[in-house]
Amino acid sequence: MIRILLSIKLGELRWTQADLARATGIRPNTINELYHELVERVNLEHLDLICEALDCKLNELIVRVPDEIPKVLHTKNGSLISSSDR
């Protein structure tokens, strides 16, 4: 699963969602959805603006946490994940 760590980053910097919206020009509602991880799609320009405003790298805002149960049935090398692995 993909995690958006905006709430953590804003907390570390003691910024509010409103501070970030003002600094970036991104709509407050969009910032709120990112903050609460309610988005399914992310605008790359928004991510760039947020990284610039917070002076951080992208990997400080977005991380991948592997799911306990894989959603992909085949691995990169083409082997099938057995049902006992699921």
JOBEL-V507454 format. One record per residue. RES is the residue in one letter. PSI is psi in whole degrees, -180 to 180 (* if undefined). Layout:
res: (RES & RES)
psi: (PSI & PSI)
This chain:
res: (M & I & R & I & L & L & S & I & K & L & G & E & L & R & W & T & Q & A & D & L & A & R & A & T & G & I & R & P & N & T & I & N & E & L & Y & H & E & L & V & E & R & V & N & L & E & H & L & D & L & I & C & E & A & L & D & C & K & L & N & E & L & I & V & R & V & P & D & E & I & P & K & V & L & H & T & K & N & G & S & L & I & S & S & S & D & R)
psi: (149 & 130 & 138 & 120 & 27 & -40 & -40 & -45 & -44 & -40 & -43 & -39 & -5 & 42 & 150 & 167 & -38 & -40 & -46 & -41 & -44 & -42 & -32 & -23 & 7 & 139 & 138 & -37 & -38 & -43 & -44 & -43 & -39 & -44 & -42 & 9 & 45 & 0 & 149 & -24 & 147 & 134 & 124 & -35 & -38 & -44 & -42 & -44 & -42 & -44 & -41 & -46 & -38 & -2 & 54 & 171 & 157 & -38 & -4 & -12 & -31 & 131 & 157 & 125 & 115 & 140 & 149 & -38 & 116 & 146 & -18 & 130 & -22 & 144 & 173 & -37 & 3 & -5 & 149 & 134 & 125 & 157 & -25 & -21 & -13 & *)
